[in-house]
Amino acid sequence: MDATPQSVASLAPVLQWGFAGVCLVLIGVIVWMISKFMEVLRDNNKVIASNTAAIISQQTTANETHKTVCQLKDLWLQRTCPLSSTHERPWLSPAAAPVG
């Protein structure tokens, strides 16, 4: 089968429509992939928002815990030691207080 100019010319419209069809299919695939990518981005933004809310909640809890521990420490330091006659508590003496 020889490729004569007449046989090639008769296949030209078929080839052109074939390339056009492949291009349309590829454009459709690209549009579908972009839509899926946008769905992933939306889901990702939801996850980021929920993680941010969880971090803020943890920070609030940590701050409250820190305040409570500091109050508890102050309460424990204010209590009298039952062994105060035999043991000194230098951290309560005014001389041990930091200057500044």
C-alpha positions as CSV (number, residue, x, y, z in Angstrom):
1,M,0.0,0.0,0.0
2,D,1.7,3.1,-1.2
3,A,1.0,6.5,0.4
4,T,-0.2,8.4,-2.6
5,P,-1.1,12.1,-2.2
6,Q,-4.7,11.1,-3.0
7,S,-4.9,8.5,-0.2
8,V,-3.3,10.9,2.3
9,A,-5.7,13.7,1.3
10,S,-8.6,11.4,1.8
11,L,-7.4,10.6,5.4
12,A,-6.8,14.2,6.3
13,P,-10.3,15.0,7.5
14,V,-10.4,11.8,9.6
15,L,-7.0,12.6,11.1
16,Q,-8.0,16.2,11.9
17,W,-11.3,15.1,13.6
18,G,-9.3,12.4,15.5
19,F,-6.8,15.0,16.8
20,A,-9.7,17.4,17.6
21,G,-11.5,14.6,19.5
22,V,-8.3,13.7,21.5
23,C,-7.9,17.4,22.3
24,L,-11.4,17.6,23.6
25,V,-10.9,14.5,25.7
26,L,-7.7,15.9,27.2
27,I,-9.4,19.2,27.9
28,G,-12.2,17.3,29.7
29,V,-9.6,15.4,31.7
30,I,-7.8,18.6,32.7
31,V,-11.1,20.3,33.8
32,W,-12.0,17.2,35.8
33,M,-8.6,17.2,37.5
34,I,-8.9,20.9,38.3
35,S,-12.3,20.3,39.9
36,K,-11.0,17.4,42.0
37,F,-8.0,19.6,43.0
38,M,-10.4,22.4,44.1
39,E,-12.3,19.8,46.2
40,V,-9.1,18.8,47.9
41,L,-8.2,22.4,48.6
42,R,-11.6,23.0,50.2
43,D,-11.3,19.9,52.4
44,N,-7.7,21.0,53.3
45,N,-9.0,24.4,54.3
46,K,-11.6,22.8,56.6
47,V,-8.9,20.7,58.2
48,I,-6.7,23.7,58.7
49,A,-9.6,25.6,60.3
50,S,-10.4,22.8,62.7
51,N,-6.7,22.3,63.6
52,T,-6.4,26.0,64.3
53,A,-9.4,25.9,66.6
54,A,-8.0,22.9,68.4
55,I,-4.6,24.6,68.9
56,I,-6.3,27.7,70.3
57,S,-8.3,25.5,72.7
58,Q,-5.1,23.8,73.8
59,Q,-3.4,27.1,74.3
60,T,-6.4,28.3,76.5
61,T,-6.3,25.2,78.5
62,A,-2.5,25.4,79.0
63,N,-2.8,29.1,80.1
64,E,-5.5,28.2,82.6
65,T,-3.5,25.2,83.9
66,H,-0.4,27.5,84.3
67,K,-2.4,30.0,86.4
68,T,-3.9,27.3,88.6
69,V,-0.4,25.7,89.2
70,C,1.0,29.2,90.1
71,Q,-1.9,29.8,92.5
72,L,-1.4,26.3,94.0
73,K,2.3,27.0,94.4
74,D,1.6,30.3,96.2
75,L,-0.9,28.5,98.5
76,W,1.6,25.8,99.4
77,L,4.4,28.4,100.1
78,Q,2.0,30.3,102.4
79,R,1.3,27.2,104.6
80,T,3.4,26.8,107.7
81,C,5.7,23.8,107.7
82,P,5.1,21.4,110.5
83,L,8.8,20.9,110.7
84,S,9.6,24.6,110.7
85,S,11.3,24.5,114.1
86,T,13.9,22.0,112.8
87,H,14.0,23.0,109.1
88,E,14.5,26.4,107.6
89,R,12.8,27.5,104.4
90,P,15.3,29.9,102.8
91,W,13.0,30.6,99.8
92,L,10.6,32.4,102.1
93,S,13.3,34.6,103.8
94,P,13.5,38.2,102.6
95,A,17.2,37.9,102.2
96,A,16.8,35.3,99.5
97,A,14.5,37.4,97.5
98,P,16.0,38.5,94.1
99,V,17.0,42.1,93.8
100,G,15.5,44.0,90.9
